[in-house]
Amino acid sequence: MQSRFALPVALISVVTAIALGLQLFRENYRTHRLVLASASASGEYYAFSQAFSKVITRYHPRIQIEVIPTEGSQQNMMYLRDGVADLALLQSDTPVESPVRAVAMLFPELFHLIVRRDAEISTVADLAGKAIAPMPKGSGSYALFGPLSSHYGLEGEHLRVVPLGPEAAHQALLQGEIDALFRVITLGNPSIRALLQSGQVELVAIDQVDALRLALPYLSPQIIPKGAYDGGAPIPARDLNVVAVNAMLVAHESVPQEVVKILTQSLYERRNELVTLYPRAAMIRLPESAEDLGLPLHSGARAFYNRDQPEFIVQYAEPLGLLFSVGVLGLSSLWQLRLWLVGRQKNRADSYNLEILDLIDRIDAAENLVELTELRHQLFSILRQVVIDLDVDRISAESFESFTFPWEMAISMIRHREWLLRSRLQSQRFPSDAP
């Protein structure tokens, strides 16, 4: 009798072991293909998403992220809800659907109200009777313009709203087809810089942040610093008060926990590589707690933020209490040390800015392409060193942000000077036959 059942039992055991082994192999070595919904291909969300995808693929080749352009936050939310996308970037004001979970807070996005100089608009209230493009329907900018205009009493017949995409809105503003555009975007966006440097438009302040927060509690006060978009003009001519929301990375709850943990971990531990590809990633900071994001957390993100936290606190409760007591006694000394370190970071950042200014003078005086190539190498060498210093906290994120403006100005000057030198060589080789 025993021999009759021995063979079937053995076969079942072997098949079960093989199935479990295959399942384990599949989980450990499968390639996860994720779709990340960003925004317009010319916007900051798309640029960050592309950089993030490259860093993840570089260090975790079994996680493949496809970045797709969209109309903005509201469409991204629909894509997540309907299973079109696995990940998305959203503005922090976007209403969240039930399957969506927070992963990380990214960077602030500032309100930019840009008007024609001849439109006689100096405040938000002056938009009454004017034509304004608040970006396309479905975008975060469009959704935020409604409550903003309502706060200033601009509704119905008081305002002519012309929904347009970023490129079309910029062109319409320059051609006088609209009087203003409204865009919520990261400080220093290249397309905004090019628009402002045309000389036909200017930025308008958006204040009353405390009053606006009564209806829009997720807003925060921000400043567009003098010279942020052009240090020479400067643009703007003074520090400009505005308001901002935060960009967030979110995921569908069905994305595996271990995958989201890797994505979250990479945002902070691979910051050096991210900043090299997308400088404004330097503004990404770890939350002080897993609850600071304001949305339900994905279990993978929570696993990263709370790594070893309970065990550490329970195990070292008494030593931590002693350290806290010692810390209180030495608080004044630590504060002085902090002030010294901050001053040192600023001095180091200032030295890099001075190097950039010296390079700008040399670029302007360059007489041949060989000299210009050497100056380009020096400029990227400075950027490489600044990124290294940022990663080891020799300079602060704020100092890095101020460094990016003169650096980008120097790059623009190199391109312009290269064009001039090539044009000069062309004219020397093929002189005009005209008398």
C-alpha positions as CSV (number, residue, x, y, z in Angstrom):
1,M,0.0,0.0,0.0
2,Q,2.8,2.4,0.9
3,S,4.5,1.8,-2.4
4,R,1.3,2.8,-4.3
5,F,1.4,6.3,-2.8
6,A,5.1,6.9,-2.5
7,L,5.7,7.8,-6.2
8,P,2.8,10.2,-6.6
9,V,3.7,12.0,-3.3
10,A,7.3,12.2,-4.5
11,L,6.2,13.6,-7.8
12,I,4.0,16.2,-6.2
13,S,6.8,17.2,-3.8
14,V,9.2,17.7,-6.8
15,V,6.7,19.7,-8.8
16,T,5.9,21.9,-5.8
17,A,9.6,22.5,-5.1
18,I,10.2,23.4,-8.8
19,A,7.2,25.8,-8.8
20,L,8.3,27.5,-5.6
21,G,11.9,27.8,-7.0
22,L,10.6,29.3,-10.3
23,Q,8.4,31.8,-8.4
24,L,11.4,32.8,-6.2
25,F,13.6,33.2,-9.3
26,R,10.9,35.2,-11.0
27,E,10.5,37.6,-8.1
28,N,14.2,38.2,-7.7
29,Y,15.2,38.5,-11.3
30,R,12.1,39.9,-13.1
31,T,12.2,43.2,-14.9
32,H,9.8,45.8,-13.6
33,R,8.5,48.0,-16.4
34,L,6.9,51.2,-15.1
35,V,5.3,54.1,-16.8
36,L,5.9,57.6,-15.3
37,A,3.4,60.3,-16.2
38,S,5.2,63.7,-16.2
39,A,3.9,66.8,-18.0
40,S,4.7,68.9,-21.1
41,A,7.9,67.7,-22.8
42,S,9.3,71.3,-22.4
43,G,8.6,71.5,-18.7
44,E,10.4,70.7,-15.5
45,Y,8.4,67.6,-14.6
46,Y,9.5,65.9,-17.9
47,A,13.2,67.0,-17.4
48,F,13.3,65.6,-13.9
49,S,11.5,62.4,-14.9
50,Q,14.0,61.7,-17.6
51,A,16.9,62.3,-15.2
52,F,15.3,60.1,-12.6
53,S,14.7,57.3,-15.1
54,K,18.4,57.4,-16.2
55,V,19.7,57.2,-12.7
56,I,17.4,54.3,-11.8
57,T,18.3,52.3,-14.9
58,R,22.0,52.9,-14.3
59,Y,22.0,51.4,-10.8
60,H,18.9,49.1,-11.0
61,P,18.7,47.8,-14.5
62,R,15.8,45.5,-13.6
63,I,13.6,48.6,-13.1
64,Q,12.8,50.2,-16.4
65,I,10.9,53.6,-16.3
66,E,9.2,54.9,-19.4
67,V,8.5,58.6,-19.2
68,I,5.4,59.9,-21.0
69,P,4.4,63.5,-21.6
70,T,1.0,64.6,-20.4
71,E,-1.2,67.8,-20.0
72,G,-0.3,67.9,-16.3
73,S,-1.3,66.9,-12.8
74,Q,-5.0,66.2,-13.3
75,Q,-4.3,64.0,-16.4
76,N,-1.6,62.2,-14.4
77,M,-4.0,61.5,-11.6
78,M,-6.5,60.0,-14.2
79,Y,-3.7,57.9,-15.7
80,L,-2.8,56.5,-12.3
81,R,-6.5,55.8,-11.5
82,D,-7.1,54.0,-14.8
83,G,-3.9,52.0,-14.7
84,V,-2.3,53.8,-17.7
85,A,0.6,54.9,-15.5
86,D,2.4,53.4,-12.4
87,L,4.1,56.6,-11.3
88,A,3.4,60.3,-11.7
89,L,4.5,63.8,-10.8
90,L,1.8,65.9,-9.2
91,Q,1.4,69.4,-7.7
92,S,0.7,69.1,-3.9
93,D,-2.8,70.7,-4.4
94,T,-4.0,67.9,-6.8
95,P,-7.0,66.0,-5.4
96,V,-5.8,62.4,-4.9
97,E,-7.7,59.3,-5.9
98,S,-7.9,56.3,-3.6
99,P,-5.3,54.0,-5.3
100,V,-2.6,56.7,-5.3
101,R,0.1,56.7,-2.7
102,A,2.8,59.3,-1.9
103,V,6.5,58.5,-2.5
104,A,8.4,61.8,-2.0
105,M,8.2,65.5,-1.9
106,L,10.4,67.0,-4.7
107,F,10.9,70.7,-5.2
108,P,8.8,73.9,-4.9
109,E,7.0,75.2,-7.9
110,L,6.5,79.0,-8.0
111,F,3.6,80.9,-9.4
112,H,4.8,82.9,-12.5
113,L,2.4,85.7,-13.7
114,I,4.1,87.1,-16.9
115,V,2.5,90.1,-18.6
116,R,3.2,92.3,-21.7
117,R,4.9,95.5,-20.7
118,D,2.3,97.5,-22.8
119,A,-0.7,95.8,-21.1
120,E,-0.7,98.1,-18.1
121,I,-0.8,95.2,-15.6
122,S,1.1,95.7,-12.3
123,T,-1.0,93.6,-9.9
124,V,-3.2,90.5,-10.2
125,A,-6.3,92.6,-10.0
126,D,-5.2,94.5,-13.1
127,L,-6.0,91.3,-15.1
128,A,-9.7,92.4,-15.2
129,G,-10.8,92.7,-18.9
130,K,-7.5,91.1,-20.1
131,A,-6.8,87.9,-22.0
132,I,-4.7,85.4,-20.1
133,A,-3.4,81.9,-20.9
134,P,-3.4,79.8,-17.7
135,M,-2.0,76.7,-19.5
136,P,-4.2,73.9,-20.9
137,K,-7.2,72.3,-19.1
138,G,-6.0,69.4,-17.0
139,S,-2.8,71.0,-16.0
140,G,-1.9,72.0,-12.5
141,S,-1.5,75.6,-13.5
142,Y,-5.0,75.8,-15.0
143,A,-6.5,74.2,-11.8
144,L,-4.7,76.7,-9.6
145,F,-5.5,79.8,-11.6
146,G,-9.3,79.4,-10.9
147,P,-9.1,79.9,-7.1
148,L,-6.3,82.5,-7.5
149,S,-8.4,84.7,-9.8
150,S,-11.5,84.2,-7.6
151,H,-9.6,85.5,-4.7
152,Y,-8.9,88.8,-6.6
153,G,-12.5,89.0,-7.8
154,L,-11.8,88.0,-11.4
155,E,-14.6,85.8,-12.6
156,G,-16.9,85.5,-15.6
157,E,-17.0,88.5,-17.7
158,H,-14.1,90.1,-15.8
159,L,-11.5,87.9,-17.5
160,R,-10.9,86.2,-20.9
161,V,-9.3,82.8,-20.3
162,V,-7.4,81.3,-23.3
163,P,-6.2,77.8,-22.4
164,L,-3.0,77.1,-24.3
165,G,0.0,74.8,-24.0
166,P,3.4,76.4,-22.8
167,E,4.9,76.9,-26.2
168,A,1.7,78.3,-27.8
169,A,1.1,80.6,-24.8
170,H,4.7,82.0,-25.0
171,Q,4.3,82.7,-28.7
172,A,0.9,84.2,-28.3
173,L,2.2,86.5,-25.5
174,L,5.1,87.7,-27.6
175,Q,2.8,88.4,-30.6
176,G,0.3,90.3,-28.6
177,E,-2.5,87.8,-29.0
178,I,-2.9,87.6,-25.2
179,D,-2.0,90.0,-22.4
180,A,-0.6,87.6,-19.8
181,L,0.1,84.0,-19.0
182,F,0.1,82.1,-15.8
183,R,2.4,79.2,-15.2
184,V,3.3,77.2,-12.0
185,I,6.9,76.0,-12.6
186,T,10.2,75.5,-10.9
187,L,12.4,78.6,-10.5
188,G,15.0,79.0,-13.4
189,N,13.1,77.2,-16.1
190,P,14.9,77.8,-19.4
191,S,11.8,78.5,-21.5
192,I,10.6,81.1,-18.9
193,R,14.1,82.6,-19.0
194,A,14.0,83.0,-22.8
195,L,10.6,84.5,-22.7
196,L,11.6,87.1,-20.0
197,Q,14.8,88.0,-21.8
198,S,12.8,89.0,-24.9
199,G,12.3,92.4,-23.3
200,Q,8.6,92.5,-24.2
201,V,7.3,91.0,-21.0
202,E,7.8,91.2,-17.2
203,L,6.9,89.3,-14.0
204,V,4.2,90.5,-11.6
205,A,4.2,89.8,-7.9
206,I,1.6,87.5,-6.3
207,D,1.3,88.5,-2.6
208,Q,-1.5,88.1,0.0
209,V,-0.2,84.6,0.7
210,D,-1.8,84.4,4.2
211,A,-5.2,85.3,2.8
212,L,-4.8,82.9,-0.1
213,R,-4.0,80.1,2.3
214,L,-7.5,80.4,3.8
215,A,-8.8,78.7,0.7
216,L,-5.5,77.1,-0.5
217,P,-3.7,75.8,2.6
218,Y,-1.0,74.0,0.7
219,L,0.5,77.3,-0.6
220,S,3.7,78.6,0.8
221,P,5.4,82.0,0.5
222,Q,8.4,82.1,-1.9
223,I,10.6,84.8,-3.5
224,I,11.8,85.0,-7.1
225,P,15.2,86.7,-6.3
226,K,16.5,89.7,-8.1
227,G,18.4,88.6,-11.3
228,A,17.1,85.0,-11.2
229,Y,16.4,85.1,-14.9
230,D,19.1,87.5,-16.0
231,G,21.8,88.9,-13.8
232,G,22.8,91.7,-16.2
233,A,19.4,93.3,-16.8
234,P,18.5,92.2,-14.0
235,I,15.3,90.1,-14.4
236,P,13.4,90.6,-12.1
237,A,14.7,94.0,-11.1
238,R,14.0,93.3,-7.4
239,D,13.1,90.4,-5.2
240,L,9.6,89.5,-6.1
241,N,7.1,88.0,-3.6
242,V,5.1,85.0,-5.0
243,V,3.5,81.8,-3.7
244,A,4.3,78.2,-4.5
245,V,3.1,74.6,-4.3
246,N,5.3,71.5,-4.1
247,A,6.0,68.9,-6.7
248,M,5.4,65.3,-5.5
249,L,6.3,61.8,-6.8
250,V,3.4,59.4,-6.3
251,A,2.8,55.8,-7.2
252,H,-0.2,53.4,-7.7
253,E,-0.6,51.2,-4.6
254,S,-0.1,48.1,-6.8
255,V,3.5,48.9,-7.5
256,P,5.6,46.4,-5.5
257,Q,6.8,47.5,-2.1
258,E,10.5,46.7,-2.8
259,V,10.4,48.6,-6.1
260,V,9.1,51.8,-4.5
261,K,11.6,51.4,-1.7
262,I,14.4,51.4,-4.2
263,L,12.9,54.4,-6.0
264,T,12.6,56.4,-2.8
265,Q,16.1,55.4,-1.6
266,S,17.6,56.4,-5.0
267,L,16.1,59.9,-4.7
268,Y,18.2,60.7,-1.7
269,E,21.2,58.4,-2.0
270,R,21.8,59.1,-5.7
271,R,21.3,62.8,-5.4
272,N,24.8,63.5,-6.8
273,E,23.9,61.8,-10.1
274,L,20.5,63.4,-10.2
275,V,21.8,66.9,-9.6
276,T,24.3,66.4,-12.5
277,L,21.5,65.6,-14.9
278,Y,18.9,68.0,-13.3
279,P,20.4,70.7,-11.1
280,R,17.2,71.6,-9.3
281,A,17.1,68.1,-7.8
282,A,19.4,69.7,-5.1
283,M,16.3,71.0,-3.5
284,I,15.0,67.5,-2.7
285,R,15.1,66.9,1.1
286,L,14.2,64.0,3.3
287,P,11.0,64.6,5.3
288,E,11.4,64.8,9.0
289,S,8.9,62.0,9.4
290,A,7.0,59.7,7.2
291,E,3.8,61.7,7.8
292,D,5.1,65.0,6.5
293,L,4.0,64.4,2.9
294,G,0.4,65.0,3.6
295,L,-0.9,62.0,1.7
296,P,-1.2,58.3,2.4
297,L,2.3,56.8,2.0
298,H,3.1,53.9,-0.3
299,S,4.3,50.9,1.9
300,G,7.6,50.9,0.0
301,A,8.3,54.6,0.8
302,R,7.3,54.1,4.4
303,A,9.7,51.2,4.7
304,F,12.5,53.5,3.6
305,Y,11.6,56.5,5.7
306,N,11.0,54.3,8.8
307,R,14.0,52.0,8.3
308,D,15.1,50.6,11.7
309,Q,13.4,53.5,13.5
310,P,11.4,51.6,16.1
311,E,14.1,49.1,17.0
312,F,16.7,51.9,17.3
313,I,14.5,54.0,19.7
314,V,13.6,51.1,21.9
315,Q,17.1,49.7,22.1
316,Y,18.9,53.0,22.8
317,A,16.3,54.9,24.8
318,E,18.6,55.5,27.8
319,P,21.7,56.5,25.9
320,L,19.6,58.8,23.8
321,G,18.2,60.4,26.9
322,L,21.8,61.0,28.1
323,L,22.9,62.4,24.8
324,F,19.9,64.7,24.8
325,S,20.9,66.1,28.2
326,V,24.5,66.6,27.1
327,G,23.2,68.2,23.9
328,V,21.2,70.7,25.8
329,L,24.3,71.7,27.8
330,G,26.4,72.1,24.7
331,L,23.7,73.8,22.6
332,S,25.3,77.2,22.5
333,S,28.7,75.8,21.3
334,L,27.0,73.8,18.6
335,W,25.1,76.8,17.4
336,Q,28.3,78.8,17.0
337,L,29.8,75.8,15.1
338,R,26.8,75.8,12.8
339,L,27.2,79.5,12.1
340,W,30.9,78.9,11.3
341,L,30.0,76.1,8.9
342,V,27.3,78.1,7.1
343,G,29.8,80.9,6.6
344,R,32.4,78.5,5.3
345,Q,29.9,77.0,2.8
346,K,28.9,80.5,1.6
347,N,32.6,81.6,1.2
348,R,33.3,78.4,-0.8
349,A,30.2,79.1,-3.0
350,D,31.3,82.7,-3.5
351,S,34.7,81.6,-4.7
352,Y,33.1,79.4,-7.4
353,N,30.9,82.3,-8.5
354,L,34.0,84.5,-8.8
355,E,35.6,81.9,-11.0
356,I,32.5,81.9,-13.2
357,L,32.6,85.7,-13.5
358,D,36.3,85.5,-14.5
359,L,35.5,82.9,-17.1
360,I,32.7,85.0,-18.5
361,D,35.2,87.9,-19.1
362,R,37.6,85.4,-20.8
363,I,34.7,84.0,-22.9
364,D,33.8,87.4,-24.1
365,A,37.4,88.1,-25.1
366,A,38.1,84.6,-26.8
367,E,39.4,85.0,-30.3
368,N,39.4,81.4,-31.5
369,L,37.5,78.1,-31.2
370,V,40.5,76.3,-29.5
371,E,40.5,78.9,-26.7
372,L,36.7,78.7,-26.4
373,T,36.9,74.8,-26.1
374,E,39.4,75.1,-23.3
375,L,37.1,77.6,-21.5
376,R,34.2,75.2,-21.9
377,H,36.3,72.4,-20.3
378,Q,37.1,74.7,-17.4
379,L,33.4,75.6,-17.0
380,F,32.3,71.9,-16.7
381,S,35.3,71.2,-14.4
382,I,34.0,73.8,-12.1
383,L,30.4,72.3,-12.2
384,R,31.8,68.9,-11.5
385,Q,33.7,70.2,-8.4
386,V,30.6,72.1,-7.2
387,V,28.4,69.0,-7.5
388,I,31.0,67.0,-5.5
389,D,31.1,69.8,-2.8
390,L,27.3,69.8,-2.7
391,D,27.2,66.0,-2.2
392,V,29.6,66.2,0.8
393,D,27.9,69.4,2.1
394,R,30.8,71.7,1.5
395,I,28.3,74.1,0.0
396,S,24.6,74.4,0.7
397,A,21.7,73.7,-1.6
398,E,20.8,77.4,-1.5
399,S,24.4,78.3,-2.6
400,F,24.2,75.7,-5.4
401,E,21.0,77.3,-6.6
402,S,22.6,80.7,-6.8
403,F,25.6,79.2,-8.6
404,T,23.5,77.7,-11.4
405,F,22.4,81.1,-12.7
406,P,25.9,82.5,-13.5
407,W,26.9,79.0,-14.7
408,E,24.0,78.8,-17.2
409,M,24.8,82.4,-18.3
410,A,28.4,81.4,-19.0
411,I,27.2,78.4,-21.1
412,S,24.9,80.7,-23.1
413,M,27.8,83.1,-23.7
414,I,30.0,80.3,-24.9
415,R,27.4,79.2,-27.4
416,H,26.9,82.8,-28.6
417,R,30.7,83.4,-28.9
418,E,31.1,80.1,-30.8
419,W,28.5,81.2,-33.2
420,L,30.2,84.6,-33.7
421,L,33.6,83.0,-34.3
422,R,32.2,80.4,-36.7
423,S,30.4,83.2,-38.6
424,R,33.6,85.2,-38.8
425,L,35.6,82.1,-40.2
426,Q,32.8,81.5,-42.7
427,S,33.0,85.1,-44.0
428,Q,36.8,84.9,-44.2
429,R,36.6,81.7,-46.3
430,F,33.8,82.9,-48.6
431,P,34.1,86.7,-48.8
432,S,31.2,88.5,-50.5
433,D,31.7,89.4,-54.2
434,A,29.6,92.6,-53.8
435,P,31.6,95.9,-54.5
